[in-house]
Amino acid sequence: MSTNLVVTITELWRRGYPLARDVIFYDLSLRMAGRLGRTPAGHRYVRVAQDILLIAIGTGMVVDAVYGL
């Protein structure tokens, strides 16, 4: 008897789309934020799971990301 295992990976975020309202994110430590450099005006860095995202403050749009830290 053969069984198929289907694994679904839910994306917590996608570049070019707003961060979903139910996604939990955290501010970066000052040390980590300092390593990444200044953000463009109207943006901030946040951590979602093991990823660091650059998001637009007004819209929550994910502009850029550093994966798997």
Order of alpha helices (4+ residues) and beta strands (2+ residues): beta-alpha-beta-beta-beta
